[in-house]
Structure formats: structure tokens, C-alpha cells
Amino acid sequence: MSFGLKRLIYRERRRLVFVVSMAFMAGFFFYLRADLYVFGVHLAIVTGLVYAAVVGLCAMLVCLLLPSMRFMIEAVAVSRFALSVFVLVFPNFGYRILADPAATACVVVLGGLMISRLLHGRIIRETARDWRDRIVPRHAFQRMPVRVRGNPWQYRFVGWMDDAVPIRV
């Protein structure tokens, strides 16, 4: 298992570093205005480290268990970071969103869906052959080459992030 985990971490290194960095910055910006310290360290740094650890672990699990969803990881990370900047710039309205976990989740996930289209273009999935494929896609648990329809910048970004050449559609 550790050999497979090492190979997974190496293969997903760019995505994991990107997602962990964005998670740290999001946690940092969420609590930057707080004047609290934990053992002499500002709460923003502690929160950023906790966000980075938890999100990094979850990203690794998604890459390991559901590799077909790996492209949503960085889109949701960018969405979370954008929300944290919004909260930092507009604290009166931003903290109301943060106070409601359902609203926060909706903003982050819907933002991730929109950002995924901007970052990746359109990722083409295999067509469903039967009813089983509609419920659980055939290659949901396998890391397959991604098929992308988008502009050249999106094609290069997907190829760089995935560390593999995507298939143009």
C-alpha cells in the first residue's frame, strides 16, 4: 500500500501542492482579521495549517479512491480561496455566509463548478452504455486519460496539472 501511495503522491504532486497551498491561504485569509493567538501564534496561521492538512488529506483520498473526480479538487480549492478573499474584503457580508455552513458549502461547490469550466474547459465523460453506467460510471474508480474540449490555455493547464497529455475532443 505504501508503494502505491508514494506513486499516487508523486503522480498527483502538482495538484496536491496547488490544493494545499490554496487551502492554507484560504484558512489564513478567513481568520486574518481575528486578534487571537494560540500558543503565541496568530490564529490565521494555525487555521491555515489545519485547513491545509485536512484538505490535503481529503484531496489525497479523492485522488486515490475517486480519480475521475480529481479535476474538481483544484476548482473547489480556487473557489474556497475566492470566498476567503471575499470575506476578507467584505467582512460584514462575508461573515454572514461563513456563519451558515449550508450557504458556505453551496457557494464553494457552485463556485467550483463554474471555476472548473473556466480552468479545464469541458471535460468529456464516456457515454453511458446501460443503466449501471448511469448510476456508477464504468471508470469512476480508475485514473483514465482525460478528454478535454477547450481553448489551448485550458488544454495546457489540464495537461500540466494532470502531468499527462489530455486527449483533445
N, C-alpha and C positions, 0 to 999 in steps of 0.2 A: 504493500500500500504506500509506503513512504517513497518508493521509486516512482510510482505513478503520480504521487502528489508533487514530487520535485519536478517531474516532466510537465505537469499541469501548470505549476507556478512559473516555470521558465517560458512555456508557450504563451501564457496569459500575462506575462510580466508588464507589458506596456499598459494593458487595460487595468491591471491591479494597481500599478503605481499612479495612473491617472485618477482612478476612482478613490484611492486612499487619500491622495493629495486634495482632491475636491472635497472629500468628506471632512478632512481636517480643517480646511478653510471655511467650510460651511459651519461647523461647530464653533470655530473661533469667532466668526462674524455674528452668530446668533447671540453669543454672550459677551461680546466685546464691550457693550455699554454697562454691564454689571460691574459693581465695585466690590466684588467678593474675591477672597483669596482662600486657597486650600493648601495648608502647609507652606505658606509663603509664595505660592504660585498662583497667578491670576486664573480665575475660573474659566476664562475663554480658552486658555492653553489646555487645561485639564479636560474640558469638554471637547475640544478639537481632537485630543488624543483618544478619548473614549469613542467619539464618532468614527475616527479613522480605524480603530481596532475592530469595532463592531461591524462597520460597513465593509471593511476589508475581508473579514471572516465570512460574512454573508455573500460577498462577491465571489470569493473562492468556492463556496458551496454551490452557488448558481453555476459557475463555470464547470464544476465537477459533476453535478447532478443533472442540470438542465442546460447543456451547452447551446441549445438552439435559442435560448433567451439571452445570450451573452451580450448582444448589442444594446439591450435595454439598460444594462448596468451603467454604462457611461452616460447615456441620455438622462437617466434619473439622477445621476451624480451632478450633472450640469444643472438640471432643474432645481435640485436641492441647494446648490451653490447660488443660483439666481434668486431663490427665495430668501436665502440668508442675506444677500446684498440688499434685497428689497426691505427686509426687516431692519437692517442697519440704516438705510436711508430714510425710510418712513416708519419709525418705531410705533407711532400711535395706531396706525392701521395694521402694521405687520405683526405686532404682538397679539392682536385680536385673532389673527389667523393661527398663530402658534398656540394660542390658548385652546383651540378646538382641534383635537387630533384628527377628526374626520376631515375637516377643512384642509388641514395641513397635508394629509395623505392625498386628498383629491387634487390639490394644487401641484404637489410634487409629481404624482403619476400622470396627470393630464399634461403637465408641462413636459414630462419625459417623453410622452407620445409625440408632442409637437416638435421637440428638440431632436428626437430620433429621426424624424423626417428631414429636418434640416441638416443633421450631421451625416446620416447614412444614405439619404435618398430613399428609394423604395426597395425594401428587401423582399425579394420574391420567394414565396414558400412553394413547396411542392403541392400540386393539386391533390385533393382527397380522392382516393380510389373507391373507398367504401365507407360505411357508417363508422367503423372503428377509427379510421383516419380523421374523421371529423371530431371525435372526442379526444383522442390522444394521437397526434401526428406520428407517422411512422418513424421519423428520425428525430424525435424530440429529445431523446437521451443520447444522441450521437453528435459529435462535432463534425459537421459537414462543411465543405466549401460554400461560402455564401454567394448567392446570386443577387446582384445589385443592378437597379435601374436608377441612374442619377447622372449628375454632371461630373466632369473629370475631377474636380476637387473632392467630391464625396467618394468617388471611386478610390482615389489615393488615400483619403483618410481611413476608409474601411480597410484597405489593404495594409496600411501602416499599423492600425490598431489591432487587427487580427493577425498580423505577422504572416500573412499568406495572401496570395493573389486572388481577389474575388473574381467571379465569373460575370462578365458584362451581359446584360439581357436587353 
